[in-house]
Amino acid sequence: TDAAESGIEQGDLLVLRGIRTAITRGDTSIHATLIGKSGERELTLDMPLTDDERRILLAGCLINYYKES
């Protein structure tokens, strides 16, 4: 789905509460709030991440991941 089909426009904000916890738990989706010109709406986003991708995100970036390894 591209941005136009999803209703996301440039300048909109996407709020992901508890993202670190969700990644740590291995969740495959997360609830988010899209804040735009037309108001707020709740979304569920898919997060199909590999174990390595999760560790990279939790480290903060790929450089930190390599440094910690």
C-alpha positions as CSV (number, residue, x, y, z in Angstrom):
1,T,0.0,0.0,0.0
2,D,1.4,3.4,-0.9
3,A,1.0,6.5,1.2
4,A,-1.8,7.9,-0.9
5,E,-3.9,4.7,-0.5
6,S,-3.3,4.6,3.3
7,G,-4.3,8.2,3.8
8,I,-0.9,9.2,5.1
9,E,0.3,12.6,3.9
10,Q,3.5,14.5,4.1
11,G,3.7,16.3,7.5
12,D,1.6,13.7,9.3
13,L,2.9,12.3,12.6
14,L,3.0,8.7,13.4
15,V,3.1,8.0,17.2
16,L,4.4,4.5,18.2
17,R,3.9,4.1,22.0
18,G,5.8,1.2,23.5
19,I,7.8,0.4,20.4
20,R,10.9,-0.8,22.4
21,T,8.8,-3.2,24.5
22,A,7.0,-4.5,21.4
23,I,10.3,-5.2,19.6
24,T,11.8,-6.8,22.7
25,R,8.8,-9.1,23.1
26,G,8.9,-10.1,19.4
27,D,5.5,-8.6,18.6
28,T,4.7,-8.8,14.9
29,S,2.4,-5.8,14.9
30,I,2.0,-2.6,16.9
31,H,-0.8,-0.1,17.5
32,A,0.0,3.5,16.3
33,T,-1.7,6.8,16.2
34,L,-1.7,8.8,13.0
35,I,-2.0,12.5,13.6
36,G,-2.8,14.6,10.5
37,K,-4.6,17.6,9.2
38,S,-7.9,15.7,9.4
39,G,-7.4,14.6,13.0
40,E,-6.2,11.4,14.7
41,R,-6.9,7.8,13.8
42,E,-5.7,4.5,15.2
43,L,-3.7,2.1,13.1
44,T,-2.2,-1.3,13.5
45,L,1.2,-1.7,11.8
46,D,2.8,-5.0,10.8
47,M,6.3,-5.5,12.1
48,P,7.7,-8.6,10.4
49,L,11.3,-8.3,11.7
50,T,14.0,-10.9,11.8
51,D,15.9,-11.5,15.1
52,D,18.9,-9.6,13.7
53,E,16.7,-6.6,12.7
54,R,15.2,-6.6,16.2
55,R,18.7,-6.6,17.8
56,I,19.8,-3.8,15.4
57,L,16.8,-1.6,16.3
58,L,17.3,-2.3,20.1
59,A,20.9,-1.3,19.8
60,G,19.9,2.0,18.3
61,C,21.6,1.6,14.9
62,L,23.8,-0.8,12.9
63,I,27.0,0.7,14.1
64,N,26.0,0.2,17.7
65,Y,25.0,-3.4,16.9
66,Y,28.4,-4.1,15.5
67,K,30.1,-2.4,18.4
68,E,28.2,-4.5,20.9
69,S,28.8,-7.8,19.0
